Amino acid sequence: MNEEPTVFTRKASGLVRELSWWDVLLFTLAGPAASGMTYYTVKVPGLYPGGNMTLAFLVGLLVWIAPVLLLAIFSSSFPRSGALYVVISRILHPILGFIPNWAYVMGGGAALAVGFLNYLGLIPLASSIQIAGLITKSSTLTVIGNSLANPWTRLWISLVITGLMWILELIGLDKLKWILRTIIYIPLGITIIAIGIFFVKSGQPSWDAIFGSANYMAVRNLAQTLNIKDAMLSPGAALQGMLLSVLWAFTAVEAISYVGSEVKTPRTSYMRGMLLGLAAVGVLYILNCFAVFSSFNYNFITEYSWLYYNHFDALAETMGTIPPAPSVPFYAAILGRNALFAIILGVGYFLWYINTSMIIWMAGVRGIFAMAFDRILPQKLTEVSRFGSPTWANHLIGIFAMIGVFIGLGDSLGTGLSAAMLALEDYTCLLFIWPLGLAGMFFPYARPDLFEKSTFQFKLFGKIPWVSIIGAITFGVGFWMILNVTTEQNMLAMIITTVLILIGLVMAVIMWARNRREGIDPNKIFTNIPPA
C-alpha cells in the first residue's frame, strides 16, 4: 500500500496528535449543540404548527445513529485529516470523494456555516439582556438588549467575533483544545441548570410577573384571534418541515472525524468518543426540548413563535414592549426572574454557538488540507505553521466565514438571497452522507486490502460484513435527507450550489492536469492512504 508515498505533497502531514477520547466525545457533543439547543427548539414549532418538536429530535437522533457509527469505523480505521474524504475517494472514486467534501467544507458544514452561526448566536444573547432589562426596569440593559436585537448591530459584532476566531484557529490544537474544553463545559453546566429549572417551575405565573397580569393568556388569545388554526399543518407535514431544522441541528457530529491525524489512540478514541457523544447530545436535545415545553406549555411556545415571525407588531402591542426572539435562554430567564441569571444564561447559550463555530472551522481546515495533500487542490493549502496548524487552509475558511456572517444578516432581514444561501447550507452539509454510506456498502468488496486493516470486520451469519449493512442504512438515510432538503426547490439555491461545486471541480481538473505535467500519476495517489 505504501510503495510510493512521495506521490503525496510530502512524506508526513506535519500535524501532531493532541486530542484524547474525551475531546472526541466533547467535540461530538458540542459540535451540533448550538442552534438546536438554543434556538430551533422553540422557534421551529411556530414555523410548522401542528407538529411535535420533541418527536422531531428523537427521529433526528435515530436517523443519525448509522452515519455516526460508520464515521467512527472509518475514522478509527484510517485516522487521517479529512477522513470522510480520504475513505470515500479510496473506496469509490476520487471525484466522488472530492465533490461532497468540497461542498461540505466550503458550504454548510464549515466555512459559510461558521459566519452564519456567529451571527445567529447573538440572537439569544440579545433576548436574555432584554429580559434582564425588563426584570430590573433598567433602561441601560433594555437599550443594550434592543441594540443587540438590531440586525445591523449584530453584523459588526459577529464580524469581529469571526476575525478573533480566525486568529485562534492558527494557534495550534495543543492550545486550542483547552479553550474549546472551557467553552464547552460552561454552556453544558448552564444548560443542565436551565433544564432543571424548567422541570420545577411553571412558566405562566413567571411570564405574567414580568409582562403584566394575564399577559400569558393575552398572547394566547391574540394567536387565536389572528387565526393560528389556519396555519396548522397535519402532524406528518409538520414533522417533515421540522426535520429540515433538526437534521441540520445534528450536523457537526461528524466534524471530529476530520482531525484524525491529531487524535491520540484513534482506534479506541473514535468508537468510544463519537458514539457516547452522539448519545449525549441526543439525550440533551430531547431533555432540553421536553423541559421547556413542560414548563410553558407546547401550545403557548408555538403561538409565541408564530406571532413573533408573522405578527410582530401585534405581539409587541399586546406585550407592551419589543418582543424578544424566542429562545431557550429567553424562557429560562423568565423563570429565574433575576437579571444577573438572565445575562449568565445568554452568555452560556451564546457559547454553544462559539464552540460549534470553532469546531466546524477546525474540521473545514482539515478537509481542505486533506484535498491539497492529495494534490487535488493547490499545494499551498498544505502549509503548516510552527504551531502545528494549517495556515493557508485557515485563511480560505476565514474568507468564506466572513461571507457567512452576511448570510446571517440576510436571514434576519428576510431577503430572498439569504433563503437561497440557507438552502445551500442545508444541502452542502448533508450531501456527504449518502456517498459515505455507499463507501461503507462496497468497502469489503471494492478495497479488500483496506478492509483487512479496518477495526470493524464482523460479519452477519459469517457472510455479510456488518460495515456493508451499516453502509446501506447510511446510504438510505443520506439519500432521504437530500430528497427532504431538495423538496424546498429553491431555484437560486440550486444555481449557487451548482456554481460552488463547479468551481471546486474546475480547480481539481487544473490540479490533475498539472500533476500529469509534473510526471505524477494522480491515480496512484488514491491507491494509498496518506501518511499521518
Steps between C-alpha positions, in 0.01 A plus 500: 500500500785743564750430224492859369421739783673782314195540273353705785599861561753382761588193707323615818207730570685707762201480734535380861276264700359718778140387565381226738184285485341750740559778248337281233195461726486871590536616139238249381263636766577869457524504121126472439379655826464863392182577308303198614575552867439872498282613215325240283342324799258790555509672160412211269163408664372842389626447146325162472199509737339164558819299543685357799850641546608242759405222258695677224817500712450131584461415130810708425703305757390163362573608143856605588601177681609306189699788341684571827581132553639478146698820555649352819595180314676686220664756729639237736617282209664779299567793734599772255405860440173513309421134570165520319663620182798265529289185537235584238762599243694174553202262503279658233674759282708816560233728357223334706716580801583852385151634418327445837812596694550824306130587536514420873812694596412809296124495563273403786738258668770752581594828331169675425339340805765650733405859421129421500520340846709786639222736392217275619655453845451866584118467477449301825758723669296805400173351627661414836625856548155632402342286771762622751395857418131419549567326832702789646317780313850604391495725197872430442451124473191551288688724259790251478263209443295685238817618327633144486164391361560737207621296198759761396654520847539124502675520162797700626531304823493164321761621250731580792428162661580322174827695471604401853410139426718515190797587720424232760479227236864570413646441847513119479284225650723460805377843617165514322372182667516668844298796375246264346470291815429812704235641269331158486488442877347843571190475274458131585473583871268795437276290274467227763402764759243648259347159432465444874325835543255422218399179674429662838343837409187593307531753221164678514533679837859602424396638160220704655732629774727653233262601221193581705203324653321263261747578218569129450135443407493823302775363276310175457176681422681718244619188315145369488363836387752511216395147398802287578267206440512580127879456509481156664654216298430130517733321747688332213549818299606693811751228597651505151543877522651478847752242383652755262628682810554195719714310249718808457506547879662157541768574242854559628497163681721406206742791546740317733563236231687766303784524752604133497869584467479691828319247725691281743423124491241553223405131475326520839441874532266529203273203573465598864491877464274538194232252609485632856505856366203436269304339784580795727394769254184306409394463863584864569297616199196295602518599868552866412199488268270310733593714801419841350169372364403347834549838667343741249256270313574387147207693354612827658855465365358419156270803514770741620740389226227519234403851612862615519578398142163585344335774709784678678327839537182351646709295745697810603178690566360216712822463704560874534867463403726386215450120504823306551575231241388155616793308645559256784699750713218751450250261661747389770571864590127562547486218755811625681371861518851615585696736277843352568368149444341610172831641374690187610247289307545713190879479514489125567274417208693742279810290572327197344520689171861601552628151573300358209650761268852428619455123466361510146764758402763255623335222296473710185869589513595131522266415213673754275841385627418137410399585142810712451715221648362276224601767244138556398512859635798741489790375713524839672200389706710231674736747666519449878622762749754440774199460734387191305201670340424531126535863391367567150219248547401705806502819296275350234245394764526846658410679177189287448409529870481876457256448213297275731451793739316688226281195444399534864417865443292413196316232697404757765388746233303230318668549161445254216875453449540399863228236469692357203826500694338321794368236262855472361638449852249223569576322174879529512511392864299182445636403156786289639280241676379293204851462344624404847234228512585386149866471600400293803289265287780424253795531739566123546464433128650802323802527732552167682861603565378796709217301657755258645660794684175641638392481863154359423499172308203320659264309272131413526456120498867483404427632149382860472737762648325722753667804347306434177172482692575821690607656169170406336303660783720811483454523124122481542502761775728732302301475179176562691657807665599647165154434355348664808715810451444525125122500545549866590576554130675834539618575146760756607643255755531236229687741273739622773566143622574390144742790450675429832555134411602589144767740629648219708493257208672750270783536754519120526530468121775764491692324776453159334646636175790667687584176677513322165737762362726456803518126440274402793223248433196622702349151492789369711419754770159345556627145530673600824389632837694826560766512773396624844 
